[in-house]
Amino acid sequence: MTYCAALMMDKGLVFGSDSRTNAGVDNVSIYSKMKVYERPGDRVIVVLTSGNLSITQATLSNLDRRVHSGDGRETLWTAPSMFDVASVLGDVLREVQAKDGPHLAKNYIDSNASFLIGGQILGEEPRLFHVYSQGNFVEASRETPYFQIGEAKYGKPIIDRLIRADTELTDGAKCLLVSFDSTIRSNISVGLPIDLLCYRRDSLKVEMRWHILETDTYFN
């Protein structure tokens, strides 16, 4: 299992993901579940992943392959809006599910995968989307300014209590860390390291990013 969460506030966006992947208590591995696409001055796009690791990895790989395919299809680098970016991700996820999903199902393997994708493209507001396993997606709003995927229930109450559209970016980051701490203490399938990224509105570059280990004195 895993835990990822993203917050959308007036001052910017905060993204967090754990790095633990397990196929049972005796088969635990570490994989980063955060990927960042950055073209300073033009766009910053952050992707968080949860679910079947082979599906999420294939989806991200195919997103990158599409950039170099030269077939004229829209990519994360050419999409004119974050809505179009979410559409590109959803389309690629559908392609992977159509190819691999039936084979996994025959062997009773769950192929579900979810993504959070957010950021900002020059000329529009920061936006945040939750892309479901079927490729459809919903967008965060001022009334619902966050999304969670994976093992969400333990870290949800603190976010519900504290996060509003006018919450300061630093306070949002602290709240997200408490959310992760609660989840890690309550569920063995979620664990360090944590990848944390704060995106400041209209900066169009990544300025604040951390990889939090067990030796981090602030978190622990």
C-alpha positions, -999 to 999 in steps of 0.1 A, spaced: 0 0 0 10 36 -1 -1 71 9 0 102 -12 -17 135 -7 -18 169 -24 -32 202 -12 -43 232 -33 -43 266 -16 -44 302 -27 -6 305 -22 3 273 -41 3 235 -39 18 210 -16 25 174 -26 36 144 -4 42 107 -10 57 79 10 81 54 -6 71 20 7 58 -7 -16 49 -42 -3 37 -75 -15 34 -89 20 52 -84 52 83 -102 39 85 -84 6 89 -47 12 107 -23 -12 113 14 -16 101 32 -48 96 69 -52 60 77 -60 66 113 -70 76 125 -104 82 161 -114 81 176 -148 96 211 -148 103 237 -175 112 269 -156 91 298 -167 66 276 -186 53 248 -164 56 227 -133 38 194 -132 39 170 -103 26 134 -104 19 111 -74 11 74 -79 -7 47 -59 -18 12 -67 -4 -16 -89 33 -7 -93 37 -23 -127 7 -2 -140 19 31 -125 55 25 -138 43 16 -173 20 46 -174 48 70 -164 72 54 -189 46 57 -217 41 93 -208 78 99 -214 79 77 -246 50 98 -261 73 129 -259 98 113 -282 74 94 -304 69 122 -329 34 110 -338 18 144 -331 -1 133 -300 -3 158 -272 22 153 -243 28 168 -209 51 193 -225 27 204 -253 -6 204 -234 -20 240 -233 -37 236 -199 -35 214 -167 -69 200 -177 -53 188 -210 -24 174 -189 -48 154 -168 -65 142 -200 -31 130 -215 -24 111 -183 -59 95 -183 -55 85 -220 -21 68 -213 -34 50 -182 -64 36 -203 -39 23 -229 -19 5 -202 -50 -9 -185 -63 -21 -218 -30 -39 -226 -21 -53 -191 -53 -53 -171 -69 -84 -186 -38 -105 -182 -35 -94 -145 -72 -102 -139 -67 -137 -153 -42 -143 -124 -64 -125 -98 -41 -96 -96 -56 -62 -89 -46 -37 -116 -61 -6 -100 -39 25 -100 -46 61 -91 -28 93 -98 -27 128 -84 -15 154 -109 -12 191 -103 9 221 -111 7 253 -131 12 262 -168 20 298 -178 -12 317 -184 -35 298 -160 -41 292 -123 -25 263 -104 -48 232 -106 -50 198 -91 -66 166 -104 -73 131 -92 -71 106 -120 -89 73 -114 -79 38 -126 -103 40 -155 -87 72 -168 -114 96 -158 -106 124 -134 -120 151 -110 -106 185 -101 -99 200 -67 -118 232 -57 -118 259 -30 -145 238 -12 -125 206 -16 -89 218 -17 -71 184 -14 -69 148 -26 -56 116 -11 -48 83 -27 -38 50 -11 -41 45 27 -59 77 32 -81 73 63 -55 78 90 -42 111 76 -76 125 66 -89 141 99 -60 165 104 -63 177 68 -101 181 71 -97 202 103 -69 225 91 -67 229 53 -86 257 37 -80 277 5 -65 305 25 -41 283 45 -5 294 43 18 272 22 41 265 51 12 256 74 -1 233 47 33 215 45 33 211 83 -2 197 82 7 172 55 37 160 75 14 154 106 -10 135 82 19 113 71 31 108 107 -4 97 117 -6 73 88 29 58 93 22 52 130 -11 35 122 -3 14 92 28 -7 86 23 -6 48 32 31 47 67 43 56 96 66 51 112 81 31 87 109 24 90 131 -7 76 165 0 73 194 -25 59 229 -21 50 248 -52 46 286 -48 19 301 -70 32 318 -102 68 308 -96 68 283 -125 98 265 -109 104 241 -81 119 259 -52 111 237 -22 116 200 -22 126 175 5 134 138 8 127 130 44 145 100 59 144 83 93 173 105 104 154 137 98 153 155 132 125 178 123 101 151 113 110 127 141 
